[in-house]
Amino acid sequence: MGAEEEELKNTVLQLRETILQQKETIVNQLGTIKELTSKLSRCESNSDDSPPSGKYRGQGSWRKDNKNTMGDLPRDPGDTIDHLGKTMQSLKDRLENLEQQHLRANVSGASFPNELRDLLQRRLGDLETQLLSKVAELEEEKSQLYNETAAHRHRTESTLNSLLERITELEKGNSGFKSPEDFKVSLPLRTNYLYGRIKKSLPEMYAFTVCMWLKSSASPGIGTPFSYGVPGQANEIVLIEWGNNPIELLINDKVAQLPLSVSDGRWHHICITWTTRDGLWEAYQDGERLGSGENLAPWHPIKPGGVIILGQEQDTVGGRFDATQAFVGELSHFNMWDRVLRPVDIMNMANCSSYMPGNVIPWIDTNVEVFGGATKWALEVCEDRLFDS
């Protein structure tokens, strides 16, 4: 429609310009006619005053004294009148022709708006039809969207109800916890699907202390009490006893063997400290330092944003567990700090004279998830430890 309107506008402008030019031409022709009429009158007047023949005396003086005012007219008055008559007739014919053209232009200009109006009405009718069709399509889409939204809302409500029921069951199951830290995670089988997961992650650290209570009688090797994996390095921090090997600490996939022995089926408190400065490490069992070393991943910062798994060694971040490396036993009070604790603080926790939650990872019920059949049970570890003695 845009191209047709533009063409019609151009036609109107051309017609208007033609009419203006024709009017200007008519005015010029009328001026010429007036000028010729005036000259004709002067010629007729001169003809009446002159002798009838050029043989009379004074003929030469007439030609000399009277100027040829027509310029290109014949000098003979009779020829001049005849020439002017033909010129006037020609001008009249041209004037009539211009007037007829002007009349036709006016008639065409009068009918043109009607043609444009009809064209516009047809185009508006087409647009109205298209608009009604589009409105119908939108109404249909709106109806479909409403149905899909209702179905999605129903599914969401069902999922939320299931989650609420599950949360209620968990709250009832954990009602025996006297405080948020008085519980343990039980991993009774050596499988690749029983594990716990710490919801929080670690920041970038240049030193750390990790402490926990654990109990295991698995053989050979207790497996992996915990592992921390980050993108690009699944063995960022790992504590593992695999097969007949001693307990090992891995940092950035570098290994140090620890002089710990905890597979007697009793509760043991273990702590491990490490600092990036020279890669210094220390290993504590039941409050006593049993070993230390250096050059374990020196000057390597612990990378942030990884996943802490209880009971499994990670081959990829958060997954690809190997059943032969799984921890079998019970864990409690898993805490982490971003500094090296003093030996006295470690001793006080081991003999149950004080409890220090980790400033990076505290042992709290809501911060620990269990999967694959792993369970959480109420536990007062210091009292339970007395029964082991």
BALOBA-1460 file (C-alpha; in Angstrom, 3 decimals):
// residues 389
<rec num="1" residu="m" x="0.000" y="0.000" z="0.000"/>
<rec num="2" residu="g" x="2.881" y="2.421" z="0.686"/>
<rec num="3" residu="a" x="4.169" y="2.291" z="-2.926"/>
<rec num="4" residu="e" x="0.696" y="2.963" z="-4.415"/>
<rec num="5" residu="e" x="0.114" y="5.960" z="-2.130"/>
<rec num="6" residu="e" x="3.518" y="7.393" z="-3.033"/>
<rec num="7" residu="e" x="2.760" y="7.015" z="-6.762"/>
<rec num="8" residu="l" x="-0.625" y="8.738" z="-6.375"/>
<rec num="9" residu="k" x="0.953" y="11.613" z="-4.449"/>
<rec num="10" residu="n" x="3.556" y="12.087" z="-7.199"/>
<rec num="11" residu="t" x="0.797" y="12.147" z="-9.859"/>
<rec num="12" residu="v" x="-1.142" y="14.824" z="-7.956"/>
<rec num="13" residu="l" x="1.975" y="16.962" z="-7.613"/>
<rec num="14" residu="q" x="2.741" y="16.630" z="-11.348"/>
<rec num="15" residu="l" x="-0.821" y="17.632" z="-12.322"/>
<rec num="16" residu="r" x="-0.688" y="20.623" z="-10.022"/>
<rec num="17" residu="e" x="2.638" y="21.752" z="-11.490"/>
<rec num="18" residu="t" x="1.285" y="21.345" z="-15.056"/>
<rec num="19" residu="i" x="-1.778" y="23.495" z="-14.258"/>
<rec num="20" residu="l" x="0.401" y="26.238" z="-12.795"/>
<rec num="21" residu="q" x="2.631" y="26.206" z="-15.885"/>
<rec num="22" residu="q" x="-0.415" y="26.369" z="-18.186"/>
<rec num="23" residu="k" x="-1.830" y="29.321" z="-16.260"/>
<rec num="24" residu="e" x="1.486" y="31.124" z="-16.538"/>
<rec num="25" residu="t" x="1.604" y="30.411" z="-20.299"/>
<rec num="26" residu="i" x="-1.945" y="31.762" z="-20.758"/>
<rec num="27" residu="v" x="-1.049" y="34.967" z="-18.939"/>
<rec num="28" residu="n" x="2.026" y="35.408" z="-21.143"/>
<rec num="29" residu="q" x="-0.011" y="34.760" z="-24.311"/>
<rec num="30" residu="l" x="-2.651" y="37.282" z="-23.258"/>
<rec num="31" residu="g" x="0.102" y="39.852" z="-22.779"/>
<rec num="32" residu="t" x="1.434" y="39.078" z="-26.244"/>
<rec num="33" residu="i" x="-2.053" y="39.444" z="-27.766"/>
<rec num="34" residu="k" x="-2.504" y="42.843" z="-26.133"/>
<rec num="35" residu="e" x="0.882" y="43.969" z="-27.436"/>
<rec num="36" residu="l" x="0.075" y="42.771" z="-30.962"/>
<rec num="37" residu="t" x="-3.343" y="44.427" z="-30.869"/>
<rec num="38" residu="s" x="-1.734" y="47.713" z="-29.863"/>
<rec num="39" residu="k" x="0.802" y="47.483" z="-32.674"/>
<rec num="40" residu="l" x="-1.931" y="46.598" z="-35.163"/>
<rec num="41" residu="s" x="-3.878" y="49.692" z="-34.185"/>
<rec num="42" residu="r" x="-0.850" y="51.907" z="-34.744"/>
<rec num="43" residu="c" x="-0.206" y="50.311" z="-38.130"/>
<rec num="44" residu="e" x="-3.804" y="50.837" z="-39.245"/>
<rec num="45" residu="s" x="-3.594" y="54.468" z="-38.158"/>
<rec num="46" residu="n" x="-0.409" y="55.003" z="-40.169"/>
<rec num="47" residu="s" x="-1.970" y="53.319" z="-43.179"/>
<rec num="48" residu="d" x="-4.892" y="55.746" z="-43.203"/>
<rec num="49" residu="d" x="-2.578" y="58.790" z="-43.126"/>
<rec num="50" residu="s" x="-0.143" y="57.630" z="-45.900"/>
<rec num="51" residu="p" x="-0.488" y="58.283" z="-49.727"/>
<rec num="52" residu="p" x="-2.029" y="55.424" z="-51.681"/>
<rec num="53" residu="s" x="1.075" y="54.897" z="-53.766"/>
<rec num="54" residu="g" x="4.770" y="55.056" z="-53.217"/>
<rec num="55" residu="k" x="5.101" y="57.302" z="-56.386"/>
<rec num="56" residu="y" x="3.887" y="60.413" z="-54.549"/>
<rec num="57" residu="r" x="6.364" y="62.965" z="-53.463"/>
<rec num="58" residu="g" x="7.260" y="62.525" z="-49.877"/>
<rec num="59" residu="q" x="7.282" y="58.742" z="-50.048"/>
<rec num="60" residu="g" x="10.929" y="58.676" z="-49.235"/>
<rec num="61" residu="s" x="10.498" y="61.027" z="-46.317"/>
<rec num="62" residu="w" x="7.669" y="58.827" z="-44.876"/>
<rec num="63" residu="r" x="9.938" y="55.806" z="-44.914"/>
<rec num="64" residu="k" x="12.667" y="57.854" z="-43.381"/>
<rec num="65" residu="d" x="10.690" y="59.630" z="-40.669"/>
<rec num="66" residu="n" x="8.387" y="56.805" z="-39.533"/>
<rec num="67" residu="k" x="9.990" y="53.932" z="-37.682"/>
<rec num="68" residu="n" x="9.125" y="50.280" z="-38.275"/>
<rec num="69" residu="t" x="7.489" y="49.641" z="-34.887"/>
<rec num="70" residu="m" x="6.737" y="45.974" z="-35.598"/>
<rec num="71" residu="g" x="10.320" y="45.060" z="-36.295"/>
<rec num="72" residu="d" x="9.584" y="41.829" z="-38.207"/>
<rec num="73" residu="l" x="6.295" y="42.958" z="-39.859"/>
<rec num="74" residu="p" x="6.126" y="43.578" z="-43.641"/>
<rec num="75" residu="r" x="6.470" y="47.197" z="-44.671"/>
<rec num="76" residu="d" x="3.344" y="47.017" z="-46.815"/>
<rec num="77" residu="p" x="0.310" y="47.865" z="-44.618"/>
<rec num="78" residu="g" x="-1.929" y="45.364" z="-46.367"/>
<rec num="79" residu="d" x="0.528" y="42.552" z="-45.808"/>
<rec num="80" residu="t" x="0.959" y="43.678" z="-42.229"/>
<rec num="81" residu="i" x="-2.758" y="43.465" z="-41.495"/>
<rec num="82" residu="d" x="-2.981" y="40.050" z="-43.094"/>
<rec num="83" residu="h" x="0.047" y="38.816" z="-41.135"/>
<rec num="84" residu="l" x="-1.323" y="40.127" z="-37.847"/>
<rec num="85" residu="g" x="-4.668" y="38.506" z="-38.526"/>
<rec num="86" residu="k" x="-3.037" y="35.131" z="-39.011"/>
<rec num="87" residu="t" x="-0.944" y="35.628" z="-35.888"/>
<rec num="88" residu="m" x="-4.006" y="36.514" z="-33.816"/>
<rec num="89" residu="q" x="-5.897" y="33.489" z="-35.129"/>
<rec num="90" residu="s" x="-2.956" y="31.249" z="-34.231"/>
<rec num="91" residu="l" x="-2.808" y="32.735" z="-30.762"/>
<rec num="92" residu="k" x="-6.554" y="32.249" z="-30.300"/>
<rec num="93" residu="d" x="-6.220" y="28.603" z="-31.319"/>
<rec num="94" residu="r" x="-3.384" y="28.097" z="-28.866"/>
<rec num="95" residu="l" x="-5.372" y="29.819" z="-26.127"/>
<rec num="96" residu="e" x="-8.405" y="27.601" z="-26.724"/>
<rec num="97" residu="n" x="-6.177" y="24.548" z="-26.676"/>
<rec num="98" residu="l" x="-4.665" y="25.617" z="-23.345"/>
<rec num="99" residu="e" x="-8.101" y="26.304" z="-21.881"/>
<rec num="100" residu="q" x="-9.286" y="22.844" z="-22.922"/>
<rec num="101" residu="q" x="-6.209" y="21.274" z="-21.340"/>
<rec num="102" residu="h" x="-6.837" y="23.289" z="-18.198"/>
<rec num="103" residu="l" x="-10.458" y="22.104" z="-18.132"/>
<rec num="104" residu="r" x="-9.415" y="18.477" z="-18.562"/>
<rec num="105" residu="a" x="-6.874" y="18.888" z="-15.776"/>
<rec num="106" residu="n" x="-9.569" y="20.296" z="-13.491"/>
<rec num="107" residu="v" x="-11.911" y="17.428" z="-14.322"/>
<rec num="108" residu="s" x="-9.156" y="14.860" z="-13.708"/>
<rec num="109" residu="g" x="-8.218" y="16.592" z="-10.446"/>
<rec num="110" residu="a" x="-11.824" y="16.473" z="-9.287"/>
<rec num="111" residu="s" x="-12.189" y="12.749" z="-9.930"/>
<rec num="112" residu="f" x="-8.787" y="11.827" z="-8.519"/>
<rec num="113" residu="p" x="-9.758" y="12.074" z="-4.826"/>
<rec num="114" residu="n" x="-12.637" y="9.655" z="-5.425"/>
<rec num="115" residu="e" x="-10.253" y="7.095" z="-6.895"/>
<rec num="116" residu="l" x="-7.869" y="7.573" z="-3.973"/>
<rec num="117" residu="r" x="-10.740" y="7.261" z="-1.503"/>
<rec num="118" residu="d" x="-11.867" y="3.983" z="-3.083"/>
<rec num="119" residu="l" x="-8.329" y="2.635" z="-2.975"/>
<rec num="120" residu="l" x="-7.907" y="3.633" z="0.651"/>
<rec num="121" residu="q" x="-11.222" y="2.035" z="1.579"/>
<rec num="122" residu="r" x="-10.183" y="-1.227" z="-0.053"/>
<rec num="123" residu="r" x="-6.850" y="-1.201" z="1.770"/>
<rec num="124" residu="l" x="-8.542" y="-0.384" z="5.084"/>
<rec num="125" residu="g" x="-10.916" y="-3.277" z="4.538"/>
<rec num="126" residu="d" x="-7.987" y="-5.632" z="3.971"/>
<rec num="127" residu="l" x="-6.240" y="-4.347" z="7.091"/>
<rec num="128" residu="e" x="-9.397" y="-4.785" z="9.153"/>
<rec num="129" residu="t" x="-9.700" y="-8.395" z="7.989"/>
<rec num="130" residu="q" x="-6.063" y="-9.079" z="8.885"/>
<rec num="131" residu="l" x="-6.495" y="-7.425" z="12.281"/>
<rec num="132" residu="l" x="-9.552" y="-9.516" z="13.133"/>
<rec num="133" residu="s" x="-7.674" y="-12.672" z="12.130"/>
<rec num="134" residu="k" x="-4.719" y="-11.717" z="14.340"/>
<rec num="135" residu="v" x="-7.029" y="-10.984" z="17.282"/>
<rec num="136" residu="a" x="-8.590" y="-14.431" z="16.893"/>
<rec num="137" residu="e" x="-5.134" y="-16.048" z="16.891"/>
<rec num="138" residu="l" x="-4.129" y="-14.132" z="20.028"/>
<rec num="139" residu="e" x="-7.309" y="-15.188" z="21.804"/>
<rec num="140" residu="e" x="-6.563" y="-18.819" z="20.971"/>
<rec num="141" residu="e" x="-2.963" y="-18.498" z="22.189"/>
<rec num="142" residu="k" x="-4.204" y="-16.848" z="25.380"/>
<rec num="143" residu="s" x="-6.541" y="-19.762" z="26.021"/>
<rec num="144" residu="q" x="-3.756" y="-22.306" z="25.443"/>
<rec num="145" residu="l" x="-1.378" y="-20.363" z="27.689"/>
<rec num="146" residu="y" x="-3.971" y="-20.252" z="30.454"/>
<rec num="147" residu="n" x="-4.431" y="-24.022" z="30.254"/>
<rec num="148" residu="e" x="-0.669" y="-24.633" z="30.305"/>
<rec num="149" residu="t" x="-0.256" y="-22.238" z="33.239"/>
<rec num="150" residu="a" x="-2.981" y="-23.993" z="35.188"/>
<rec num="151" residu="a" x="-1.348" y="-27.382" z="34.575"/>
<rec num="152" residu="h" x="2.073" y="-26.032" z="35.568"/>
<rec num="153" residu="r" x="0.614" y="-24.488" z="38.720"/>
<rec num="154" residu="h" x="-0.975" y="-27.808" z="39.614"/>
<rec num="155" residu="r" x="2.336" y="-29.656" z="39.155"/>
<rec num="156" residu="t" x="4.175" y="-27.028" z="41.203"/>
<rec num="157" residu="e" x="1.663" y="-27.247" z="44.023"/>
<rec num="158" residu="s" x="1.935" y="-31.035" z="44.037"/>
<rec num="159" residu="t" x="5.735" y="-30.834" z="44.206"/>
<rec num="160" residu="l" x="5.608" y="-28.285" z="47.019"/>
<rec num="161" residu="n" x="3.168" y="-30.433" z="48.964"/>
<rec num="162" residu="s" x="5.491" y="-33.420" z="48.590"/>
<rec num="163" residu="l" x="8.434" y="-31.343" z="49.780"/>
<rec num="164" residu="l" x="6.477" y="-30.068" z="52.759"/>
<rec num="165" residu="e" x="5.526" y="-33.612" z="53.702"/>
<rec num="166" residu="r" x="9.156" y="-34.698" z="53.386"/>
<rec num="167" residu="i" x="10.338" y="-31.756" z="55.496"/>
<rec num="168" residu="t" x="7.741" y="-32.592" z="58.132"/>
<rec num="169" residu="e" x="8.951" y="-36.187" z="58.219"/>
<rec num="170" residu="l" x="12.567" y="-35.062" z="58.552"/>
<rec num="171" residu="e" x="11.669" y="-32.638" z="61.312"/>
<rec num="172" residu="k" x="9.888" y="-35.412" z="63.175"/>
<rec num="173" residu="g" x="12.844" y="-37.722" z="62.638"/>
<rec num="174" residu="n" x="15.269" y="-35.100" z="63.985"/>
<rec num="175" residu="s" x="13.154" y="-34.135" z="66.941"/>
<rec num="176" residu="g" x="15.540" y="-36.084" z="69.218"/>
<rec num="177" residu="f" x="18.488" y="-33.714" z="68.542"/>
<rec num="178" residu="k" x="19.091" y="-31.738" z="71.705"/>
<rec num="179" residu="s" x="21.097" y="-29.142" z="69.761"/>
<rec num="180" residu="p" x="21.928" y="-28.612" z="66.053"/>
<rec num="181" residu="e" x="25.379" y="-30.232" z="66.376"/>
<rec num="182" residu="d" x="24.319" y="-33.305" z="68.379"/>
<rec num="183" residu="f" x="23.933" y="-35.780" z="65.535"/>
<rec num="184" residu="k" x="25.965" y="-38.221" z="63.480"/>
<rec num="185" residu="v" x="25.942" y="-39.444" z="59.892"/>
<rec num="186" residu="s" x="25.840" y="-43.222" z="59.514"/>
<rec num="187" residu="l" x="27.342" y="-44.879" z="56.408"/>
<rec num="188" residu="p" x="27.018" y="-48.625" z="57.115"/>
<rec num="189" residu="l" x="27.833" y="-50.096" z="53.675"/>
<rec num="190" residu="r" x="30.732" y="-49.840" z="51.236"/>
<rec num="191" residu="t" x="28.836" y="-48.620" z="48.170"/>
<rec num="192" residu="n" x="29.142" y="-45.804" z="45.655"/>
<rec num="193" residu="y" x="25.764" y="-44.283" z="46.507"/>
<rec num="194" residu="l" x="25.750" y="-43.725" z="50.288"/>
<rec num="195" residu="y" x="27.172" y="-40.333" z="51.170"/>
<rec num="196" residu="g" x="26.624" y="-37.036" z="52.906"/>
<rec num="197" residu="r" x="27.072" y="-33.581" z="51.444"/>
<rec num="198" residu="i" x="27.939" y="-30.281" z="53.111"/>
<rec num="199" residu="k" x="25.714" y="-27.539" z="51.715"/>
<rec num="200" residu="k" x="28.276" y="-24.787" z="52.234"/>
<rec num="201" residu="s" x="31.450" y="-24.477" z="50.185"/>
<rec num="202" residu="l" x="34.903" y="-23.161" z="51.014"/>
<rec num="203" residu="p" x="36.375" y="-19.741" z="50.307"/>
<rec num="204" residu="e" x="39.906" y="-19.355" z="49.018"/>
<rec num="205" residu="m" x="42.170" y="-20.333" z="51.905"/>
<rec num="206" residu="y" x="45.896" y="-20.244" z="52.610"/>
<rec num="207" residu="a" x="45.621" y="-22.360" z="55.757"/>
<rec num="208" residu="f" x="43.025" y="-24.605" z="57.366"/>
<rec num="209" residu="t" x="42.239" y="-26.932" z="60.242"/>
<rec num="210" residu="v" x="39.738" y="-29.756" z="59.836"/>
<rec num="211" residu="c" x="38.511" y="-31.775" z="62.822"/>
<rec num="212" residu="m" x="35.967" y="-34.573" z="63.200"/>
<rec num="213" residu="w" x="34.861" y="-37.491" z="65.305"/>
<rec num="214" residu="l" x="34.788" y="-40.796" z="63.446"/>
<rec num="215" residu="k" x="34.175" y="-44.438" z="64.232"/>
<rec num="216" residu="s" x="34.983" y="-47.342" z="61.927"/>
<rec num="217" residu="s" x="36.023" y="-50.959" z="61.991"/>
<rec num="218" residu="a" x="36.186" y="-51.414" z="58.231"/>
<rec num="219" residu="s" x="38.970" y="-53.497" z="56.754"/>
<rec num="220" residu="p" x="41.034" y="-53.166" z="54.702"/>
<rec num="221" residu="g" x="41.079" y="-49.395" z="55.143"/>
<rec num="222" residu="i" x="38.326" y="-47.155" z="56.459"/>
<rec num="223" residu="g" x="37.864" y="-45.498" z="53.051"/>
<rec num="224" residu="t" x="37.343" y="-41.749" z="52.539"/>
<rec num="225" residu="p" x="35.936" y="-39.818" z="55.513"/>
<rec num="226" residu="f" x="35.705" y="-36.660" z="53.382"/>
<rec num="227" residu="s" x="36.809" y="-35.110" z="50.092"/>
<rec num="228" residu="y" x="36.719" y="-31.609" z="48.625"/>
<rec num="229" residu="g" x="36.691" y="-31.211" z="44.834"/>
<rec num="230" residu="v" x="36.770" y="-28.096" z="42.677"/>
<rec num="231" residu="p" x="36.457" y="-27.634" z="38.914"/>
<rec num="232" residu="g" x="39.695" y="-28.813" z="37.361"/>
<rec num="233" residu="q" x="40.887" y="-30.609" z="40.517"/>
<rec num="234" residu="a" x="38.729" y="-33.319" z="42.102"/>
<rec num="235" residu="n" x="41.426" y="-33.988" z="44.749"/>
<rec num="236" residu="e" x="41.775" y="-30.472" z="46.144"/>
<rec num="237" residu="i" x="41.561" y="-31.867" z="49.720"/>
<rec num="238" residu="v" x="41.088" y="-35.586" z="50.459"/>
<rec num="239" residu="l" x="41.468" y="-37.729" z="53.585"/>
<rec num="240" residu="i" x="41.600" y="-41.421" z="52.636"/>
<rec num="241" residu="e" x="42.707" y="-44.846" z="53.842"/>
<rec num="242" residu="w" x="42.525" y="-47.220" z="50.910"/>
<rec num="243" residu="g" x="43.414" y="-50.893" z="51.026"/>
<rec num="244" residu="n" x="46.460" y="-51.635" z="53.158"/>
<rec num="245" residu="n" x="47.918" y="-48.141" z="52.720"/>
<rec num="246" residu="p" x="48.170" y="-45.745" z="55.684"/>
<rec num="247" residu="i" x="45.809" y="-42.796" z="55.997"/>
<rec num="248" residu="e" x="46.779" y="-40.165" z="53.433"/>
<rec num="249" residu="l" x="46.128" y="-36.448" z="53.107"/>
<rec num="250" residu="l" x="45.910" y="-35.131" z="49.547"/>
<rec num="251" residu="i" x="46.094" y="-31.414" z="48.741"/>
<rec num="252" residu="n" x="45.982" y="-30.417" z="45.079"/>
<rec num="253" residu="d" x="46.621" y="-34.119" z="44.352"/>
<rec num="254" residu="k" x="49.895" y="-34.024" z="46.345"/>
<rec num="255" residu="v" x="50.165" y="-36.735" z="49.044"/>
<rec num="256" residu="a" x="51.364" y="-36.932" z="52.653"/>
<rec num="257" residu="q" x="51.026" y="-40.106" z="54.748"/>
<rec num="258" residu="l" x="49.618" y="-39.586" z="58.250"/>
<rec num="259" residu="p" x="50.529" y="-41.731" z="61.300"/>
<rec num="260" residu="l" x="46.904" y="-42.229" z="62.381"/>
<rec num="261" residu="s" x="45.120" y="-45.459" z="63.328"/>
<rec num="262" residu="v" x="41.362" y="-45.294" z="63.795"/>
<rec num="263" residu="s" x="39.947" y="-48.617" z="62.532"/>
<rec num="264" residu="d" x="39.337" y="-50.230" z="65.936"/>
<rec num="265" residu="g" x="35.590" y="-49.594" z="66.022"/>
<rec num="266" residu="r" x="35.869" y="-46.831" z="68.654"/>
<rec num="267" residu="w" x="35.208" y="-43.099" z="68.503"/>
<rec num="268" residu="h" x="38.333" y="-41.078" z="67.729"/>
<rec num="269" residu="h" x="38.836" y="-37.353" z="67.453"/>
<rec num="270" residu="i" x="41.210" y="-36.408" z="64.633"/>
<rec num="271" residu="c" x="42.430" y="-32.975" z="63.492"/>
<rec num="272" residu="i" x="44.645" y="-32.012" z="60.563"/>
<rec num="273" residu="t" x="46.232" y="-28.594" z="60.075"/>
<rec num="274" residu="w" x="47.910" y="-27.235" z="56.948"/>
<rec num="275" residu="t" x="49.354" y="-23.952" z="55.735"/>
<rec num="276" residu="t" x="50.451" y="-22.966" z="52.258"/>
<rec num="277" residu="r" x="53.669" y="-21.523" z="53.712"/>
<rec num="278" residu="d" x="56.186" y="-24.283" z="52.962"/>
<rec num="279" residu="g" x="53.280" y="-26.769" z="52.865"/>
<rec num="280" residu="l" x="53.494" y="-27.455" z="56.624"/>
<rec num="281" residu="w" x="51.033" y="-29.996" z="58.072"/>
<rec num="282" residu="e" x="50.227" y="-31.594" z="61.433"/>
<rec num="283" residu="a" x="48.102" y="-34.626" z="62.356"/>
<rec num="284" residu="y" x="46.338" y="-35.021" z="65.736"/>
<rec num="285" residu="q" x="44.519" y="-38.052" z="67.136"/>
<rec num="286" residu="d" x="42.516" y="-37.790" z="70.369"/>
<rec num="287" residu="g" x="44.173" y="-34.460" z="71.169"/>
<rec num="288" residu="e" x="47.791" y="-35.572" z="70.671"/>
<rec num="289" residu="r" x="49.996" y="-34.562" z="67.779"/>
<rec num="290" residu="l" x="51.209" y="-37.793" z="66.187"/>
<rec num="291" residu="g" x="52.959" y="-36.423" z="63.125"/>
<rec num="292" residu="s" x="53.961" y="-33.378" z="61.080"/>
<rec num="293" residu="g" x="55.699" y="-32.602" z="57.821"/>
<rec num="294" residu="e" x="56.289" y="-30.019" z="55.124"/>
<rec num="295" residu="n" x="56.386" y="-29.490" z="51.366"/>
<rec num="296" residu="l" x="52.781" y="-30.624" z="50.903"/>
<rec num="297" residu="a" x="51.504" y="-28.441" z="48.018"/>
<rec num="298" residu="p" x="53.545" y="-25.442" z="49.219"/>
<rec num="299" residu="w" x="52.309" y="-21.986" z="48.219"/>
<rec num="300" residu="h" x="49.131" y="-23.455" z="46.757"/>
<rec num="301" residu="p" x="45.934" y="-21.652" z="47.822"/>
<rec num="302" residu="i" x="42.873" y="-23.813" z="48.455"/>
<rec num="303" residu="k" x="40.489" y="-23.007" z="45.608"/>
<rec num="304" residu="p" x="36.973" y="-21.788" z="46.425"/>
<rec num="305" residu="g" x="33.534" y="-22.876" z="45.266"/>
<rec num="306" residu="g" x="33.957" y="-26.656" z="45.379"/>
<rec num="307" residu="v" x="31.924" y="-29.508" z="46.902"/>
<rec num="308" residu="i" x="32.527" y="-31.273" z="50.238"/>
<rec num="309" residu="i" x="31.405" y="-34.914" z="50.271"/>
<rec num="310" residu="l" x="31.294" y="-37.077" z="53.397"/>
<rec num="311" residu="g" x="32.066" y="-40.765" z="52.867"/>
<rec num="312" residu="q" x="33.169" y="-40.772" z="49.206"/>
<rec num="313" residu="e" x="36.189" y="-39.814" z="47.084"/>
<rec num="314" residu="q" x="35.291" y="-37.658" z="44.068"/>
<rec num="315" residu="d" x="36.617" y="-38.364" z="40.587"/>
<rec num="316" residu="t" x="34.596" y="-35.424" z="39.265"/>
<rec num="317" residu="v" x="33.196" y="-32.554" z="41.288"/>
<rec num="318" residu="g" x="30.357" y="-33.999" z="43.356"/>
<rec num="319" residu="g" x="30.296" y="-37.418" z="41.681"/>
<rec num="320" residu="r" x="31.832" y="-40.519" z="40.051"/>
<rec num="321" residu="f" x="32.319" y="-42.331" z="43.340"/>
<rec num="322" residu="d" x="34.261" y="-45.601" z="43.657"/>
<rec num="323" residu="a" x="32.775" y="-48.120" z="46.102"/>
<rec num="324" residu="t" x="36.228" y="-49.466" z="47.008"/>
<rec num="325" residu="q" x="37.150" y="-46.005" z="48.359"/>
<rec num="326" residu="a" x="33.904" y="-45.418" z="50.298"/>
<rec num="327" residu="f" x="34.001" y="-44.771" z="54.044"/>
<rec num="328" residu="v" x="32.240" y="-47.320" z="56.239"/>
<rec num="329" residu="g" x="31.326" y="-46.142" z="59.729"/>
<rec num="330" residu="e" x="29.988" y="-43.034" z="61.475"/>
<rec num="331" residu="l" x="30.972" y="-39.356" z="61.387"/>
<rec num="332" residu="s" x="30.192" y="-36.401" z="63.626"/>
<rec num="333" residu="h" x="31.330" y="-32.849" z="64.450"/>
<rec num="334" residu="f" x="32.981" y="-32.218" z="61.061"/>
<rec num="335" residu="n" x="34.266" y="-28.619" z="61.396"/>
<rec num="336" residu="m" x="36.681" y="-26.491" z="59.348"/>
<rec num="337" residu="w" x="38.536" y="-23.268" z="60.105"/>
<rec num="338" residu="d" x="40.539" y="-21.013" z="57.786"/>
<rec num="339" residu="r" x="43.523" y="-20.969" z="60.149"/>
<rec num="340" residu="v" x="45.777" y="-23.318" z="62.093"/>
<rec num="341" residu="l" x="44.264" y="-23.984" z="65.519"/>
<rec num="342" residu="r" x="46.392" y="-23.982" z="68.643"/>
<rec num="343" residu="p" x="47.232" y="-27.405" z="70.105"/>
<rec num="344" residu="v" x="45.393" y="-26.481" z="73.303"/>
<rec num="345" residu="d" x="42.183" y="-25.808" z="71.378"/>
<rec num="346" residu="i" x="42.461" y="-29.192" z="69.685"/>
<rec num="347" residu="m" x="43.073" y="-30.912" z="73.028"/>
<rec num="348" residu="n" x="40.055" y="-29.229" z="74.643"/>
<rec num="349" residu="m" x="37.769" y="-30.466" z="71.866"/>
<rec num="350" residu="a" x="39.209" y="-33.983" z="72.018"/>
<rec num="351" residu="n" x="38.651" y="-34.350" z="75.782"/>
<rec num="352" residu="c" x="35.173" y="-32.757" z="75.516"/>
<rec num="353" residu="s" x="36.044" y="-29.816" z="77.756"/>
<rec num="354" residu="s" x="34.926" y="-27.353" z="75.056"/>
<rec num="355" residu="y" x="33.254" y="-27.273" z="71.665"/>
<rec num="356" residu="m" x="34.370" y="-24.925" z="68.880"/>
<rec num="357" residu="p" x="32.231" y="-24.780" z="65.723"/>
<rec num="358" residu="g" x="34.205" y="-24.140" z="62.549"/>
<rec num="359" residu="n" x="34.216" y="-20.562" z="61.302"/>
<rec num="360" residu="v" x="34.176" y="-21.795" z="57.679"/>
<rec num="361" residu="i" x="32.228" y="-25.073" z="57.946"/>
<rec num="362" residu="p" x="30.289" y="-25.619" z="61.190"/>
<rec num="363" residu="w" x="28.682" y="-28.977" z="62.011"/>
<rec num="364" residu="i" x="24.978" y="-28.073" z="61.945"/>
<rec num="365" residu="d" x="22.056" y="-30.326" z="61.134"/>
<rec num="366" residu="t" x="20.664" y="-27.994" z="58.453"/>
<rec num="367" residu="n" x="24.056" y="-27.828" z="56.716"/>
<rec num="368" residu="v" x="24.338" y="-31.589" z="56.093"/>
<rec num="369" residu="e" x="22.400" y="-33.593" z="53.496"/>
<rec num="370" residu="v" x="22.397" y="-37.397" z="53.249"/>
<rec num="371" residu="f" x="21.797" y="-39.546" z="50.158"/>
<rec num="372" residu="g" x="21.439" y="-43.145" z="49.030"/>
<rec num="373" residu="g" x="20.352" y="-44.553" z="52.387"/>
<rec num="374" residu="a" x="22.812" y="-42.682" z="54.596"/>
<rec num="375" residu="t" x="21.099" y="-41.541" z="57.796"/>
<rec num="376" residu="k" x="21.385" y="-38.935" z="60.525"/>
<rec num="377" residu="w" x="20.944" y="-39.962" z="64.138"/>
<rec num="378" residu="a" x="20.970" y="-38.147" z="67.430"/>
<rec num="379" residu="l" x="24.316" y="-38.373" z="69.190"/>
<rec num="380" residu="e" x="26.066" y="-36.930" z="72.195"/>
<rec num="381" residu="v" x="29.514" y="-37.959" z="71.106"/>
<rec num="382" residu="c" x="31.265" y="-37.431" z="74.420"/>
<rec num="383" residu="e" x="28.748" y="-39.587" z="76.289"/>
<rec num="384" residu="d" x="28.805" y="-42.224" z="73.576"/>
<rec num="385" residu="r" x="32.586" y="-42.256" z="73.737"/>
<rec num="386" residu="l" x="32.439" y="-43.248" z="77.413"/>
<rec num="387" residu="f" x="30.618" y="-46.435" z="76.481"/>
<rec num="388" residu="d" x="33.462" y="-47.298" z="74.088"/>
<rec num="389" residu="s" x="36.020" y="-47.235" z="76.926"/>
